Amino acid sequence: MAGITAKEVDLAEVHDCFSITQIINIEDLGFAAKGQGGKAVRNGDITLEGRIPINTSGGLKAKGHPIGATGICQIVEIVTQLRGEAGERQINDPNIGITHNLGGTAATCVVSVFKGE
């Protein structure tokens, strides 16, 4: 709906309530082929210096998975990255970042797209 492809995304904050959820999400979002999400993690594709940095904030579990604040935490990280204000977590020259958040029993999902100036 946003008119972009996964290749245009510079970073993402995805819902990682469980380790496997992050792997499934990066596959579903097109950052890794189906069945290859674990390999992308092992290869370092999702690190700060990787092909597609994922959860540069450390992810939801690193924050204690604050129910209700989850989406806001993700958005704050993406905006901080796009502004170039992430300090030691800063990735190189991001332009498009997305957030991916699940709700309830994974019956709802919201993906938001943010673009820098």
Contacts in CASP RR format, 6 or more apart in sequence:
PFRMAT RR
TARGET T0000
AUTHOR 0000-0000-0000
METHOD contacts of the structure
MODEL  1
MAGITAKEVDLAEVHDCFSITQIINIEDLGFAAKGQGGKAVRNGDITLEG
RIPINTSGGLKAKGHPIGATGICQIVEIVTQLRGEAGERQINDPNIGITH
NLGGTAATCVVSVFKGE
2 113 0 8 1.000
4 96 0 8 1.000
4 113 0 8 1.000
6 29 0 8 1.000
6 30 0 8 1.000
6 31 0 8 1.000
6 52 0 8 1.000
8 96 0 8 1.000
9 29 0 8 1.000
9 31 0 8 1.000
9 52 0 8 1.000
9 96 0 8 1.000
9 97 0 8 1.000
9 98 0 8 1.000
10 52 0 8 1.000
10 53 0 8 1.000
10 91 0 8 1.000
10 93 0 8 1.000
10 94 0 8 1.000
10 95 0 8 1.000
10 96 0 8 1.000
10 97 0 8 1.000
11 52 0 8 1.000
11 53 0 8 1.000
11 54 0 8 1.000
11 56 0 8 1.000
11 78 0 8 1.000
11 81 0 8 1.000
11 91 0 8 1.000
11 94 0 8 1.000
11 97 0 8 1.000
11 98 0 8 1.000
12 26 0 8 1.000
12 29 0 8 1.000
12 31 0 8 1.000
12 52 0 8 1.000
12 53 0 8 1.000
12 54 0 8 1.000
12 55 0 8 1.000
12 78 0 8 1.000
12 97 0 8 1.000
12 98 0 8 1.000
12 99 0 8 1.000
12 100 0 8 1.000
13 54 0 8 1.000
13 55 0 8 1.000
13 56 0 8 1.000
13 57 0 8 1.000
13 59 0 8 1.000
13 73 0 8 1.000
13 74 0 8 1.000
13 75 0 8 1.000
13 77 0 8 1.000
13 78 0 8 1.000
13 98 0 8 1.000
13 99 0 8 1.000
13 100 0 8 1.000
14 21 0 8 1.000
14 22 0 8 1.000
14 25 0 8 1.000
14 26 0 8 1.000
14 29 0 8 1.000
14 54 0 8 1.000
14 55 0 8 1.000
14 99 0 8 1.000
14 100 0 8 1.000
15 21 0 8 1.000
15 22 0 8 1.000
15 25 0 8 1.000
15 60 0 8 1.000
15 70 0 8 1.000
15 100 0 8 1.000
15 101 0 8 1.000
15 102 0 8 1.000
15 103 0 8 1.000
16 22 0 8 1.000
16 25 0 8 1.000
16 55 0 8 1.000
16 59 0 8 1.000
16 60 0 8 1.000
16 61 0 8 1.000
17 60 0 8 1.000
17 61 0 8 1.000
17 65 0 8 1.000
17 102 0 8 1.000
21 102 0 8 1.000
22 41 0 8 1.000
22 54 0 8 1.000
22 55 0 8 1.000
23 32 0 8 1.000
23 37 0 8 1.000
23 38 0 8 1.000
23 41 0 8 1.000
25 100 0 8 1.000
26 32 0 8 1.000
26 37 0 8 1.000
26 40 0 8 1.000
26 41 0 8 1.000
26 46 0 8 1.000
26 52 0 8 1.000
26 54 0 8 1.000
27 33 0 8 1.000
27 34 0 8 1.000
27 35 0 8 1.000
27 36 0 8 1.000
27 37 0 8 1.000
29 98 0 8 1.000
29 100 0 8 1.000
29 111 0 8 1.000
31 40 0 8 1.000
31 45 0 8 1.000
31 46 0 8 1.000
31 52 0 8 1.000
31 54 0 8 1.000
32 38 0 8 1.000
32 39 0 8 1.000
32 40 0 8 1.000
32 45 0 8 1.000
40 46 0 8 1.000
44 50 0 8 1.000
45 51 0 8 1.000
45 52 0 8 1.000
46 52 0 8 1.000
46 53 0 8 1.000
46 54 0 8 1.000
46 55 0 8 1.000
47 53 0 8 1.000
48 56 0 8 1.000
48 89 0 8 1.000
48 91 0 8 1.000
49 91 0 8 1.000
53 91 0 8 1.000
55 62 0 8 1.000
56 77 0 8 1.000
56 81 0 8 1.000
56 86 0 8 1.000
56 89 0 8 1.000
56 91 0 8 1.000
57 63 0 8 1.000
57 73 0 8 1.000
57 74 0 8 1.000
57 77 0 8 1.000
57 89 0 8 1.000
60 66 0 8 1.000
60 70 0 8 1.000
60 73 0 8 1.000
60 74 0 8 1.000
63 73 0 8 1.000
66 73 0 8 1.000
70 101 0 8 1.000
71 99 0 8 1.000
71 101 0 8 1.000
74 99 0 8 1.000
74 100 0 8 1.000
74 101 0 8 1.000
75 99 0 8 1.000
75 112 0 8 1.000
75 114 0 8 1.000
77 86 0 8 1.000
78 97 0 8 1.000
78 98 0 8 1.000
78 99 0 8 1.000
78 114 0 8 1.000
79 114 0 8 1.000
80 86 0 8 1.000
81 89 0 8 1.000
81 90 0 8 1.000
81 91 0 8 1.000
81 94 0 8 1.000
81 97 0 8 1.000
82 94 0 8 1.000
82 95 0 8 1.000
82 97 0 8 1.000
82 114 0 8 1.000
82 115 0 8 1.000
82 116 0 8 1.000
84 90 0 8 1.000
84 94 0 8 1.000
94 116 0 8 1.000
95 115 0 8 1.000
95 116 0 8 1.000
96 113 0 8 1.000
96 114 0 8 1.000
96 115 0 8 1.000
96 116 0 8 1.000
97 113 0 8 1.000
97 114 0 8 1.000
97 115 0 8 1.000
98 111 0 8 1.000
98 112 0 8 1.000
98 113 0 8 1.000
98 114 0 8 1.000
99 110 0 8 1.000
99 111 0 8 1.000
99 112 0 8 1.000
99 114 0 8 1.000
100 109 0 8 1.000
100 110 0 8 1.000
100 111 0 8 1.000
101 109 0 8 1.000
101 110 0 8 1.000
101 111 0 8 1.000
102 108 0 8 1.000
102 109 0 8 1.000
103 109 0 8 1.000
END
